[in-house]
Amino acid sequence: MMRLLRIVVLTAGMLSTFVVAAGSYSVYPVTLGLSDARPATTLKVRNSAAAPVTLQLAVKQWQQPDGEDDLQETRDIIAVPPVFTIAAGGEQIVRVGLRKRDTVGREQAYRLLVKEIPSENGVGQGLKLALNMSLPVFVLPERPVTAELAWQVRQRDDGQLSLSVANPGDAHFKFTEWRLLAKGSVIAAGEKLRYVLPGARREWSTQPSRPLAKGDKLHIVTVSAGREQRTSAVVE
């Protein structure tokens, strides 16, 4: 049996504003939001290294067919400058703009890829690794949208549980932790950043700490931005 859980999605101006660092450079914010009302935004990139760093940008359309992330070429969004070099201790402002207006009434997802181009004249000895980032970009429609989560728990022949969550809603859902409870006790848990895009389904397997039977009642707890969401499910 699948249980639906409706999640309200934050507007573009309320998306994550944490700083993420990838070795020699950092970016802020780490999630970008665009809409018809706000068709452009900025990204700050800072180089904390003692040498210049050259970065290249690309925007990809982000979908999840068959539950897996899939990135495709797109011209819906532009990021400029596409290639730039930041001096040691310097900053670069990247402008991200929407080329295509919303026509589907559902949140659209993209990824802004930040790729470090290794210097051919590196300073010092040793191996210099190129560091890359992939930042979510969400384009929100004019109307309010929500994520609707439908959970399903199936018992497998090998004793493991198959957990799946479908999102028939019009906005994404992100969670960093999950716990599976039976009679108030945690029987399985995990920590991994997962996105469930509109219209997508994600599925994974887990080994419970004790055997379960079909028909057992469970609670599923997810943690998103420090907030817990709880729903019930029945083992199928």
N, C-alpha and C positions, 0 to 999 in steps of 0.2 A: 504494500500500500504506500502510495506517495503522499507526503504532506507538503502543502504549500506554505511558504513563509514570505511575506511581502516586506521588502526592504526599501526604505526611502533613500534616494541617492542625493548626495550633496551637489549643490550648484557649482558651476565652473569656478566661481570665485572662492569656493570653500575647499578646493582640492588640496592634496598634501603639499606642505611647504617645507618639508625637511630637506636637509643638505645631504647629498650622497657623494662620497669621494671614491675615485678609482685611481689609487696610487698617487700620481703626480698632479692630478687635477680633480676639481669638484664641481658639481652643478647644483643650481637652485632655481626653481623648485624641482622636485623629482617627478611630479605628475603635472601635466598641462591640461587646461580646460579651455575649449573654444565653443562659440555659439554664434548664431546670427547677431545677437545683441553684443557679443564680444568677439569679433572675428580675428583679433590679433592679440598676442601676448609676447612676453620676453622670457628668456632664459639667461641666467648669469653663469658664466663658466670662469673659474679661477684656477690659475696655475700656481701651485705651491712649491714647485720644484726649483732647483737652482739653475735650470737650463730652459730654453724655450721649448714649447710643445706645440705640435701642429695637429689639428683635428679636422676631420671630414664628417659632414652631416648627410643623412639620408632619411627620408620619411617613407614608411611602408604602411599599407593597409593591413590591419590585424584582424584575423578571424580565427575561429576554433572549430573547423570541420572535424568530425570524428573525435572531438575532445582534445585535439592537439593544436598548439599554436601554429599558425600559418601566416607568413608575411608575404605580401604581394606588392608589386610596383603600383604607385599611385601618383596623381598630380593634384589630388584634392587639397593638399596642404603644402606650403612652401616654408623652408627654413633658410634664412640668410644671415651671414654669409655661409655658403656651402662648404668652404674650406678657409681656414684661418690659422694663424700662428700667434700664440700668446707668449709674451716675454716672461722671463722668470719673475714670479711674484705679481704678474699682471692679471687683468680681467678682460673678458670679451662678452659683450651683450649680443645674444642671438635673438633675432626677431622671427617669430613663428606666426604665420597667417593662414587664414582659411580662404581657399580659392573657390570651393564648391559649397553652395548653400544647402541647408537641410531640405530634403524632399520626401523622406520616408517616415518622419515622426518617431524615429527610434535612435537612441544613442549610437554613434559610430565610433569605432576604435581604431587607433593608429599607433605606431611605434616610431619614436624619433631615435635613430641610431647615431651614436657618437663614437667615431672610430679614430683612435690615435694612429698617426702615421709615423713610424719610427724614423729617427734622424739618421742620415747616412754618415754624419760626422759626430757620433756620440762622444761625450766627454767621459774619460775614465775607462777602466777595464771591466770586463764581465758582460753578462747577457742582459740586454735591455728588452723588456717585454712590452709589447703594445697593449694598452688597456682600452677596452671598449665598454660602452654603456648602451642600454636599451630603455628608453623612457616612455611610459604610457602617455598617449594624447587622446583625450575624449572630446568628441564634438556632440554637444547637447542640443536637442531640439527645443523649439520655443515652449512647448507644453511641459509640465512636470512629468517626470518618468520615474519608475521604480523597478527594482529587481524583484522577481518572484521565484523563490527557490522551492523546487520539488525534490525532496530527498527520497532515496530508495536504498534499502539494505537487503542484500541477498546472501544466503548461506551457500558456500561453495562445497563441492564434494571433498576437498582437501582440508576442510575445517576453517579456512579463511573466510572473511567477510568481504563482499564486494560493495563498496560505497559509491553511490553516484548522486550527483546533484545537477538537475536541469534548471535552466533559467529561461522560462517562457516570457519573462518581462521585457521591458524596453530599456533597461540600464544594466551596467555591469555590477557584479558583486566581488569584493576582494576580502580574503581572510588569510590570516597568518598562522593560526592554530586551530585545531579541532580536537574534540574529545567525544568519545562514545561511552555512554553511561547505561548500566543495567542495574536496576534496583538501587540506584543512588551511588554505585561504585563505578569508577573509571575502568573500563575493560580494554580500551585502545585509545591511543592519542598520537598526534603528530604535529610537527612544526614545519611548515613550508608555505611560502607565499603562493597563493593560488588566485587566479582570476577566473570568473565564470562570465563570459560575455553574453549579451542578449541573444537568445535563441540557441545557446550552446549547452553542451552537457560535458561534465568532467567526471571521470571514474577512476578509482584506485582500490587496491586491495590492502587488507590489514589482518593481522593475526590477533584475535581477542585473547585476553589472559585466561579465560575460561570458556568451555564449550557453550554454545547457544543452540537453541532449537527454533524451528519455524514457528512463528506466532509470538515469540518473545517480544516484549515491549521495551523499547530503547529511547534514550534521549540523545540528541546530537547537539553539541555546543560548539559554536564557532566564535573566534575572536577576530574582530575587525576594528582597527584603529583604537584598540584598548577596550572596546565594548563587546560584551558577550551577547550572542543571539542563540536562543534555545528553541528546538522544535522536537517533536516526537516522531517515532517511526516504529514499524513492526517488521521483524525479520521475515523475509519471504523465502 
